């Protein structure tokens, strides 16, 4: 089967090369036919150039909405299996091999465990494992790595374009209603930059927004600076 790797990207020239290199290396090691699609969402840096130089097809959009950007990538994909990978996340052959095995065994979607790259502040070292544990045991795909068959994606209508965040949660629920959904034990590696550049109190305020605002809070980007504000310099 053809694997379509779909990468939503906004101003990701720094970390995108590692993501693309990990995909190429993993796909070749596992021996699967594949394509890579980078959805360049209104970048003002060299994201598109970096993607093209490393063998990716580039789709240009101006959404500034992660769910709509993912769906735009899927609309240009030709594979039977979609693998959504964030531009700050690297995969490995073990993960990709497990995806192939599960799909061949009848699984229609899933995610992976997540490891956080680099130095983390104390609060980050505490909450990162909590969120990873919750997502895994709740049977939810973390947003940085989601896989599914084309048929399952089409049946649920893709990621909800009403949402500006947590779209992977509702997507996981919808796919699970259709068939087998497996979160892999093997982890992908995602950047810890947000935990390094946002303070404990900023994170608490964000979580409070979700807690008190519910679903309406993620239907607008206004209070979702963690995802949509200009990126802070990682140190």
N, C-alpha and C positions, 0 to 999 in steps of 0.2 A: 504494500500500500504506500501511497505517496504521503509524506509528512509535510504539512504546511506550518512553518514556524512564523507566528505573527507577533511582531514587536511594536507596541505603541511607544512613541518617543517624542518628547518635547525637550529640546536643548540638552541632548544626551551625548554630545561629542566626546566627553571624557570617559564615560563608562561603557558606551556602546561597543567599542572595539573588543573588549573582553567578552561581552555577551555573544557577539557574532562568532568570535574565535571558538568559544566553547560549544556553540551549536554545530559549526562545521566539523570540529574534531569529534564530537559525540556521534553525529550522524554517520560520519565515515567509519568510525570504530564499530558501530552497531551494524552498519551495512544496509541502511535504508535509503531509498530515493527520497529526496526532499527539496524544498524550496524555502527561501527566507524572504519574508515581506516586512519591511520596516515602514510603519505608518508615521510619517513625519507630520506631527500636529503643530503647525504654526511655529516651528523652530526659527530662532534668529541666529543660531550658530551653525557649525559645519556638520550637523547631524546627517543631513542627506548625503553630503559628500563622503563622509566616513562610511555610511551604509553602502553606497555604490562601489566604493573602492574595495570593499570586502565582500562583494558578490551578492548583495541583497537587492531585491526589487524594491523601489521606493514609491510609496503612494503618498501624495501630498494632500493634506486636509487642513481645515481651519475650524476645528470643533471646540478644542479645549474642554473636552469631556471624555473621560477614559472609556466609558462604555461605548459611546458612538465611535470612538477611534478604533477600538477593537473590532467592532462590527464592520467598519470600512475595510479593515485588513482582510477579514473573512470574505467579504464580497469580491475581493481580487484573488482569492486563493483557489488553487486547482486540486489540492490534495483531498484524500478521503479522511485524513485525520488532522485536526487542528490542534496546535500546541501554542498557547499564548504565553509568552515569556516577557517579563518586564525588562526594560533596557538597562537596568542596573543589577541584573540577575544572571548568574552563570549556571549552566547545567553540566552534566557529566554522563559518560557512557552507561554507568550503572542505572541512573534514572531513566534514560531513554530506552535501555534494554527492558526495564520493567514495564514501561508504558507499552512497548510492542507486545510483550508477553500477555499482559492483561487484556489488551484489545483483541488479540487473537483468541483469548479465552472467553470473549463475550462481554467484557466490560465496555461501557459506552462513554465513560468520562471519569475525571478525578483530578487529583492534585498531587502534591508532594510535601514531605516534611521540609522545614525551612531552617537553615543555619544563617546566622547574622555575621557579616564580614566585619573585621576590624575592631578597634578599641571602642568600648561602650561605656557611658557613664553608669554609675551605680544603679540608678533607676532603670536604665535600659537592660542591665544584666538581670534585673528582677522581672520586669514585665515581658521581655521577649520570650522567655520559656513559657510563661503563663499563656500568652496568646497562641504560641505554637501548639501547646498542649490542648487548648480549647478547640482550635480549628481541627486538629487531627481527631480528637475524640468526639467532636460533634459531626464528623464526616463532611467537613467543608474544605474546599480548595482555597488556599491562600492566593491572593490576587497576583502574586509574582509568577505563578506557574499553574496553569490550568490546561488540561487536555480533554478533548472530546471528539467523537466521530462527527463528520459533516452532517450525517442524518440527524443525530441528536441535536446539534446546533440549530439546524433548520427547523426542526420540530418545535423547539421552545422559542424560536424567534430571536436567538442570539441574546446578548446582554441587554438588560432593560435600559432604554435610553431616557427613562424618567429619572435615573439615578446618576449622581456625580461622584459617588463613592459607595463602597460596600457592594458593588454590583456583582462581585464574585460570590457573595453569600446567596443572593436570590438565584443566581445562575446555577449554583450547586444544588439548591433545593429543587429547581425545575428539572435538572438532568436526573437527579435521584428518583424523581417520580416516574421516569421513563424506564429505568433499568439499573444495572449494577454500576456503582460509583465507588472508586477506590482511591484513597489517599495513600500514596507510597510511603514506606518507611525511609527509603533513601532520600537524603535532603538535597535540595538545590541551595545555592549560596546567594544571598541577596545583600545589598549594601546596607550598612548601618548608619548611613549619613544623616537620616532624619533624626535618629536617636542622639546623634552627636551634636546636631545643630538646633534642636528644639529642647527647651528646658523642661524639667519635671512639671512645673506649673502650667506651661503651655499645653503639655499633653493632658493634664488633668482637666483643663478648660475644654479641650477638644472632646474628651470622653464625656464630660458633663453636657456638652451640646448634644451628643447622641442620646445620652440618658434621658434628658428632659425634652428634647425636641422630637425624638422618635424618627420615623421615616421622613417626615417633612424636612428634617434637618439635612438630609442627603439628596434632596431634590433641587438644590441650588448650590452653586459653588461659593456663595457669599461668605459662609463661615467655615469653609474647608481649605483654609490656607495651607495646611499640611500637604495637600495635594496640588494646589493651584497657585499659591503665591510664588514669586520669583525665588529660585533656589538659593539657599544660603551657602556660603563658602564652607566646604568641609575641611576640617583641620585635624 
